[in-house]
């Protein structure tokens, strides 16, 4: 039966079925001993009533400076230009400032209080400041890694060990997706600013989870997904017949083999077929009203240009269509020099669209069921960096700022604090593992109970070290 099936797939439809099936089976592994997720997630999930249905992670890749955004440190301005006390930095990991004289750099922008909550936000984020009463700002984040790729790996997978499942993969594995014509986990990127750091696709990979839970990156130029359109001479009817034939043979094979990958592949073929109509409709932004486009800062001339603004609008459209986890990377926050210049650039490209996205979700009744996360892989140092150029800041892992908003989040809250020079998280420190536990909790998942057994171990997103839900920022 198996030989006949392979021969059929190789010799029909120009070998397309055989080539695709062989590639897919070679890429995916057979996973035994785990409960196969239903179309809408694992049975028994959610563990408790969810406050959020989906996540939109606004990932400021490169490490935005907390001292120019959300962590106001007057002491830095008082001591600007003076040596950093050795008692603060001695024995601490430092990225590019090793062996150099460490001098304090004051904040390059002023801060003011906003909203009824009085949240302190830098003037360079005027639109985000209008959201003050919606945001839970965490000033005491910290991580394990001081360089970009390993820090991205910690933020995305909970560990610096490469090859583990990403948070989006864990969430779609547990909860599934409500999207019929789109993947449950989608990634988009944008650029604009200084030195866009490369990001490995493993940051949204499925690791040892079944491959269908990996994030799918939508491209910025041409078709969002490669080969989403039929080649010349292949009609939708022809493709449907080919797919039906493959399904029939796979179903017969499955009766004898009981291979869990077969059902996965059948489902993925069907999704790919539906995406051919779903993706073009998703990116037809010309159907949006003019006032919506203007709110995001888009015009008829910029609709097809790659930008964070465009990605935010597409993110809202994906959320409406049931995509579970949406991750938008803006890749230009690595400001070792010319901090003021490039902070103006990156904030200018992301501030208004972030505000517009949240307002758009509110107007559509989706804000309270969508968890929005803003932040990067780490923060920046309170010390000056730069030679022969305007000052910048080095990588910093001991403290940085992020914010949460939307489903289940208590707005108008500033949680945690750093020391007076902003070097260490000293009050209510929040590790990346705690962030993950909190995200899962808001989605109705107990982070201790969402596990996957492989290599004789039960793995989870939050790992084996203690992790806690940050309940102080929950509504």
C-alpha positions as CSV (number, residue, x, y, z in Angstrom):
1,X,0.0,0.0,0.0
2,X,2.8,2.4,0.9
3,X,4.7,1.8,-2.3
4,X,1.6,2.2,-4.4
5,X,0.8,5.5,-2.6
6,X,4.3,6.9,-3.1
7,X,4.2,6.0,-6.8
8,X,0.9,7.7,-7.3
9,X,2.0,10.9,-5.6
10,X,5.3,11.0,-7.5
11,X,3.7,10.4,-10.9
12,X,0.7,12.7,-10.7
13,X,0.3,16.4,-10.6
14,X,3.9,16.8,-11.9
15,X,5.1,15.1,-8.8
16,X,3.9,18.0,-6.6
17,X,2.1,15.7,-4.1
18,X,5.1,13.4,-3.7
19,X,7.7,16.1,-3.4
20,X,5.6,18.1,-0.9
21,X,4.7,15.1,1.2
22,X,8.3,13.8,1.3
23,X,9.6,17.2,2.3
24,X,7.0,17.6,5.0
25,X,7.6,14.1,6.5
26,X,11.3,14.7,6.4
27,X,10.9,18.0,8.3
28,X,8.5,16.8,10.9
29,X,9.1,14.2,13.5
30,X,6.7,11.5,14.8
31,X,5.8,12.4,18.3
32,X,4.3,9.6,20.5
33,X,3.1,9.6,24.0
34,X,1.4,13.1,23.9
35,X,-2.2,14.0,23.6
36,X,-3.0,15.2,20.1
37,X,-4.5,18.7,20.2
38,X,-8.1,19.0,18.9
39,X,-8.7,21.7,16.2
40,X,-9.3,24.3,19.0
41,X,-6.6,23.1,21.4
42,X,-5.9,20.4,24.0
43,X,-8.8,18.8,25.8
44,X,-9.0,20.2,29.4
45,X,-7.9,23.6,28.3
46,X,-8.3,26.4,29.3
47,X,-7.6,25.4,32.9
48,X,-9.5,28.4,34.2
49,X,-11.6,31.1,32.8
50,X,-9.5,33.1,30.3
51,X,-9.4,36.9,30.4
52,X,-7.8,37.1,26.9
53,X,-8.4,35.2,23.7
54,X,-5.3,36.2,21.9
55,X,-1.9,37.9,22.1
56,X,-0.4,40.7,20.1
57,X,3.3,41.0,21.0
58,X,4.8,44.3,19.9
59,X,8.4,43.2,19.9
60,X,10.9,46.2,19.9
61,X,13.9,44.2,18.8
62,X,17.3,45.4,19.8
63,X,16.5,46.6,23.3
64,X,14.8,49.9,23.7
65,X,16.2,52.2,26.3
66,X,14.1,52.3,29.5
67,X,15.7,55.6,30.4
68,X,14.2,57.3,27.4
69,X,10.8,55.6,27.6
70,X,9.3,54.4,30.9
71,X,11.9,54.5,33.7
72,X,12.4,58.1,34.9
73,X,15.7,58.5,36.9
74,X,16.3,62.0,38.0
75,X,19.5,60.9,39.7
76,X,21.0,60.1,36.3
77,X,20.5,63.6,35.2
78,X,22.0,65.0,38.4
79,X,25.2,62.8,38.0
80,X,25.3,63.1,34.2
81,X,29.0,62.7,33.0
82,X,30.3,61.5,36.3
83,X,32.0,58.1,36.8
84,X,29.6,55.2,37.5
85,X,30.3,53.9,41.1
86,X,32.3,50.7,40.9
87,X,30.1,49.4,43.8
88,X,27.3,49.2,41.3
89,X,29.0,47.6,38.3
90,X,31.8,45.5,39.9
91,X,31.4,41.9,38.9
92,X,28.4,42.6,36.6
93,X,28.2,41.3,33.0
94,X,28.9,44.1,30.5
95,X,28.6,43.7,26.7
96,X,30.6,46.3,24.7
97,X,31.8,48.6,27.5
98,X,34.2,46.1,29.0
99,X,37.5,47.7,30.0
100,X,36.2,51.2,29.4
101,X,35.7,54.1,31.8
102,X,32.1,54.0,32.8
103,X,30.3,57.3,32.9
104,X,26.7,58.1,33.8
105,X,24.4,59.3,31.0
106,X,21.3,61.2,32.0
107,X,18.0,60.7,30.2
108,X,18.0,62.4,26.8
109,X,14.3,63.2,27.0
110,X,12.0,64.7,29.6
111,X,9.3,62.8,31.4
112,X,5.9,63.9,32.5
113,X,3.0,62.3,34.3
114,X,-0.1,61.3,32.3
115,X,-3.6,60.2,32.8
116,X,-5.5,59.9,36.1
117,X,-3.0,57.3,37.1
118,X,0.0,59.7,36.8
119,X,2.1,57.2,34.9
120,X,5.5,58.7,34.0
121,X,6.2,58.4,30.3
122,X,8.9,60.1,28.2
123,X,7.9,63.0,25.9
124,X,9.2,61.1,22.9
125,X,6.1,58.8,23.2
126,X,3.2,61.3,23.1
127,X,0.7,58.9,21.7
128,X,1.6,56.1,24.1
129,X,1.3,58.6,26.9
130,X,-2.4,59.0,26.0
131,X,-2.8,55.3,26.9
132,X,-1.4,55.8,30.4
133,X,-4.5,54.6,32.1
134,X,-4.6,51.4,30.0
135,X,-1.0,50.3,30.6
136,X,0.6,48.2,33.3
137,X,4.2,49.3,33.1
138,X,6.7,46.9,34.5
139,X,10.0,48.6,35.3
140,X,11.7,45.7,37.0
141,X,12.1,43.2,34.1
142,X,15.3,41.2,34.0
143,X,16.7,38.4,31.9
144,X,19.6,35.9,31.7
145,X,21.5,37.0,28.6
146,X,23.3,40.2,27.6
147,X,23.7,39.7,23.8
148,X,21.0,39.8,21.2
149,X,20.5,36.3,19.9
150,X,20.6,34.5,23.3
151,X,18.4,37.2,24.9
152,X,15.9,36.9,22.0
153,X,15.9,33.1,22.7
154,X,15.1,33.7,26.4
155,X,12.3,36.1,25.6
156,X,10.8,33.9,23.0
157,X,11.3,30.4,24.5
158,X,12.0,30.9,28.2
159,X,15.6,29.5,28.0
160,X,18.8,30.4,26.2
161,X,19.0,26.8,24.9
162,X,18.3,26.9,21.2
163,X,15.7,24.7,19.6
164,X,13.0,24.9,22.3
165,X,9.4,25.8,21.4
166,X,8.5,29.5,21.3
167,X,5.8,31.1,23.4
168,X,3.5,31.4,20.4
169,X,4.0,27.7,19.6
170,X,3.2,26.7,23.2
171,X,0.1,28.8,23.2
172,X,-1.3,27.6,19.9
173,X,-0.4,24.0,20.9
174,X,-2.5,24.4,24.1
175,X,-5.4,26.5,22.8
176,X,-5.4,26.0,19.1
177,X,-6.7,28.7,16.8
178,X,-10.0,30.1,15.7
179,X,-8.6,31.1,12.3
180,X,-9.9,29.0,9.4
181,X,-7.9,30.6,6.6
182,X,-4.8,31.7,8.4
183,X,-2.2,30.1,10.7
184,X,-2.7,30.3,14.4
185,X,0.7,32.0,15.0
186,X,1.9,34.7,12.6
187,X,5.1,36.8,12.6
188,X,5.8,40.0,10.8
189,X,8.8,42.3,10.8
190,X,9.5,46.0,10.0
191,X,12.6,48.2,9.9
192,X,13.5,51.8,10.4
193,X,16.3,53.2,12.5
194,X,19.8,52.1,13.4
195,X,21.2,48.7,12.6
196,X,18.3,46.3,12.2
197,X,19.5,43.2,14.0
198,X,18.9,39.9,12.2
199,X,16.4,37.6,13.9
200,X,16.6,33.8,13.5
201,X,13.4,32.1,12.4
202,X,13.9,29.6,15.3
203,X,12.7,32.5,17.6
204,X,9.2,31.5,16.4
205,X,9.9,27.8,15.9
206,X,8.0,24.9,17.3
207,X,11.0,23.1,18.7
208,X,10.0,19.6,19.8
209,X,6.3,20.4,19.4
210,X,4.5,19.3,16.2
211,X,5.6,21.5,13.3
212,X,2.1,22.9,12.7
213,X,2.5,25.1,15.8
214,X,5.5,27.0,14.5
215,X,5.0,30.7,13.7
216,X,4.6,31.5,10.0
217,X,6.4,34.6,8.9
218,X,4.5,36.8,6.5
219,X,6.8,38.5,4.0
220,X,6.9,42.2,3.4
221,X,7.5,42.2,-0.3
222,X,5.4,40.4,-3.0
223,X,3.1,37.7,-1.7
224,X,2.9,37.5,2.1
225,X,3.5,33.7,1.8
226,X,5.7,32.1,-0.9
227,X,3.7,30.1,-3.5
228,X,0.4,31.2,-2.1
229,X,-0.8,31.7,-5.7
230,X,-1.4,28.9,-8.1
231,X,1.2,28.6,-10.9
232,X,0.1,29.2,-14.5
233,X,-2.1,26.4,-15.8
234,X,-3.1,25.1,-12.4
235,X,-6.7,26.0,-11.6
236,X,-8.4,25.9,-8.2
237,X,-10.5,23.0,-9.3
238,X,-7.4,21.0,-10.4
239,X,-5.7,21.7,-7.1
240,X,-8.8,20.7,-5.2
241,X,-8.9,17.4,-7.0
242,X,-5.3,16.7,-6.3
243,X,-5.7,17.5,-2.7
244,X,-8.7,15.3,-2.4
245,X,-6.7,12.4,-3.9
246,X,-3.9,12.9,-1.5
247,X,-6.3,13.1,1.4
248,X,-8.0,9.8,0.3
249,X,-4.7,8.0,0.0
250,X,-3.4,9.4,3.3
251,X,-6.6,8.3,5.0
252,X,-6.2,4.8,3.7
253,X,-2.6,4.7,4.8
254,X,-3.5,6.0,8.3
255,X,-5.9,3.1,8.8
256,X,-2.9,0.7,8.7
257,X,0.0,2.9,10.0
258,X,-1.7,4.9,12.7
259,X,1.0,7.6,12.2
260,X,0.1,10.8,14.1
261,X,1.9,12.9,11.4
262,X,-0.6,11.8,8.7
263,X,-3.5,13.6,10.4
264,X,-1.3,16.6,10.9
265,X,-0.3,16.7,7.2
266,X,-3.9,16.3,6.0
267,X,-4.9,19.3,8.2
268,X,-1.9,21.4,6.9
269,X,-2.7,20.7,3.3
270,X,-6.3,21.9,3.9
271,X,-5.0,25.0,5.7
272,X,-2.6,25.8,2.9
273,X,-5.5,25.5,0.4
274,X,-7.7,27.9,2.4
275,X,-4.8,30.4,2.9
276,X,-4.8,30.9,-0.9
277,X,-8.0,32.9,-0.5
278,X,-7.6,34.1,3.1
279,X,-4.2,35.8,2.7
280,X,-5.0,38.0,-0.3
281,X,-8.1,39.2,1.4
282,X,-6.2,39.9,4.6
283,X,-3.7,42.2,2.9
284,X,-6.3,44.1,0.8
285,X,-6.0,47.2,3.0
286,X,-7.7,49.4,0.5
287,X,-11.0,48.1,1.8
288,X,-10.3,49.9,5.1
289,X,-12.1,53.2,5.6
290,X,-10.0,56.3,5.1
291,X,-10.3,57.4,8.7
292,X,-8.9,54.1,9.9
293,X,-5.9,54.3,7.5
294,X,-5.2,57.9,8.6
295,X,-5.4,56.8,12.3
296,X,-2.5,54.4,11.7
297,X,-0.6,57.1,9.7
298,X,-1.2,55.2,6.4
299,X,-2.1,56.7,3.0
300,X,-3.1,55.2,-0.3
301,X,0.6,55.6,-1.3
302,X,2.0,53.7,1.7
303,X,-0.5,50.8,2.0
304,X,1.9,48.4,0.2
305,X,5.1,49.6,1.9
306,X,6.7,47.6,4.7
307,X,6.2,49.4,7.9
308,X,5.3,48.9,11.6
309,X,2.1,50.9,10.9
310,X,1.0,48.6,8.2
311,X,1.8,45.5,10.3
312,X,-0.3,46.9,13.2
313,X,-3.3,47.3,10.9
314,X,-2.8,43.8,9.5
315,X,-2.5,42.5,13.1
316,X,-5.9,43.9,13.9
317,X,-7.3,42.2,10.8
318,X,-5.7,38.9,11.8
319,X,-7.1,39.2,15.3
320,X,-10.6,39.6,13.8
321,X,-10.0,36.4,11.9
322,X,-9.1,34.4,14.9
323,X,-5.3,34.2,14.8
324,X,-4.2,33.3,18.3
325,X,-0.7,34.7,18.6
326,X,0.6,37.7,16.5
327,X,4.1,38.9,16.9
328,X,5.3,42.2,15.3
329,X,9.1,42.8,15.3
330,X,10.5,46.3,14.8
331,X,14.2,45.6,14.4
332,X,16.0,48.9,15.0
333,X,16.3,49.6,18.7
334,X,20.0,48.7,19.1
335,X,21.2,52.3,19.9
336,X,24.9,52.1,20.9
337,X,25.4,55.6,19.4
338,X,23.3,58.5,18.2
339,X,20.7,57.7,20.8
340,X,18.6,60.8,20.4
341,X,18.6,60.6,16.6
342,X,17.5,57.0,16.4
343,X,15.1,57.1,19.4
344,X,13.3,59.8,17.4
345,X,13.3,57.5,14.4
346,X,12.1,54.3,16.1
347,X,9.6,56.0,18.3
348,X,8.3,58.1,15.4
349,X,7.6,54.9,13.5
350,X,6.0,52.9,16.3
351,X,4.3,55.3,18.7
352,X,1.3,56.3,16.6
353,X,0.6,52.9,15.2
354,X,0.7,51.4,18.7
355,X,-1.9,53.9,19.9
356,X,-4.0,53.4,16.8
357,X,-4.0,49.6,17.2
358,X,-5.3,49.9,20.8
359,X,-7.9,52.4,19.9
360,X,-9.0,50.3,16.9
361,X,-9.3,47.3,19.1
362,X,-11.4,49.3,21.6
363,X,-13.7,50.6,19.0
364,X,-14.4,47.1,17.8
365,X,-14.9,45.7,21.2
366,X,-11.8,43.5,21.1
367,X,-9.5,45.3,23.5
368,X,-10.7,43.5,26.6
369,X,-10.1,40.1,25.0
370,X,-6.7,40.9,23.5
371,X,-3.5,40.9,25.5
372,X,-1.0,43.4,24.1
373,X,2.6,43.2,25.2
374,X,5.3,45.8,24.3
375,X,9.0,45.4,24.9
376,X,12.3,44.0,23.6
377,X,14.8,41.3,24.6
378,X,16.6,43.5,27.2
379,X,17.2,47.2,28.1
380,X,20.1,49.6,27.9
381,X,22.8,50.7,30.4
382,X,22.7,53.9,32.5
383,X,26.2,54.4,31.3
384,X,27.4,56.4,28.3
385,X,28.7,54.6,25.1
386,X,30.1,56.2,22.0
387,X,33.3,57.5,20.6
388,X,33.3,60.3,18.0
389,X,29.6,60.3,17.8
390,X,26.6,61.3,19.8
391,X,26.1,59.2,23.0
392,X,24.4,55.9,23.1
393,X,23.8,53.0,25.6
394,X,25.1,49.4,25.8
395,X,23.1,46.2,26.3
396,X,21.7,45.7,29.8
397,X,20.1,42.6,31.3
398,X,19.7,43.5,35.0
399,X,16.7,45.9,34.4
400,X,14.4,47.0,31.7
401,X,10.8,48.1,31.1
402,X,7.9,46.5,29.3
403,X,4.2,47.1,29.4
404,X,1.0,45.0,29.2
405,X,-2.5,46.2,28.2
406,X,-5.9,44.7,27.3
407,X,-7.4,41.4,28.3
408,X,-7.2,41.0,32.1
409,X,-4.6,43.7,32.7
410,X,-5.1,46.4,35.3
411,X,-4.4,49.6,33.5
412,X,-2.8,52.7,35.1
413,X,-0.3,50.6,37.1
414,X,3.5,51.0,37.4
415,X,4.9,47.8,38.9
416,X,8.4,47.2,40.2
417,X,11.3,49.6,40.5
418,X,15.1,49.9,39.8
419,X,17.7,51.5,42.0
420,X,18.3,55.2,41.8
421,X,20.7,54.8,38.9
422,X,18.5,52.3,37.1
423,X,21.1,49.5,37.1
424,X,19.4,46.8,39.2
425,X,15.8,45.7,39.6
426,X,15.3,46.1,43.3
427,X,11.6,46.2,43.9
428,X,9.4,43.3,42.8
429,X,11.8,42.0,40.1
430,X,10.0,40.3,37.2
431,X,11.9,37.6,35.2
432,X,11.0,36.7,31.7
433,X,9.7,33.4,33.1
434,X,7.2,35.4,35.2
435,X,6.1,37.3,32.1
436,X,5.4,34.0,30.4
437,X,3.5,32.6,33.4
438,X,1.4,35.8,33.5
439,X,0.6,35.7,29.7
440,X,-0.4,32.0,30.0
441,X,-2.6,32.8,33.1
442,X,-4.4,35.5,31.2
443,X,-5.2,33.0,28.4
444,X,-6.6,30.6,30.9
445,X,-3.5,28.3,31.2
446,X,-1.7,27.2,34.4
447,X,1.9,27.4,33.3
448,X,2.8,24.4,35.5
449,X,0.3,22.2,33.8
450,X,0.9,23.0,30.1
451,X,3.7,20.4,29.5
452,X,5.0,18.2,26.6
453,X,6.8,15.0,27.2
454,X,9.9,14.4,25.0
455,X,13.3,12.7,25.7
456,X,11.8,11.3,28.9
457,X,11.1,14.7,30.4
458,X,8.0,16.9,30.8
459,X,8.9,20.3,29.4
460,X,7.1,23.6,29.8
461,X,7.5,27.2,28.6
462,X,8.5,28.4,32.1
463,X,11.1,25.7,32.6
464,X,12.1,24.1,35.9
465,X,13.1,27.2,37.9
466,X,10.4,29.0,39.9
467,X,8.1,31.3,37.9
468,X,5.1,33.3,39.2
469,X,2.1,35.0,37.9
470,X,2.4,38.8,38.4
471,X,-1.0,39.1,39.9
472,X,-0.4,42.7,40.9
473,X,-0.8,43.9,37.3
474,X,-4.0,41.9,36.7
475,X,-7.5,43.3,36.8
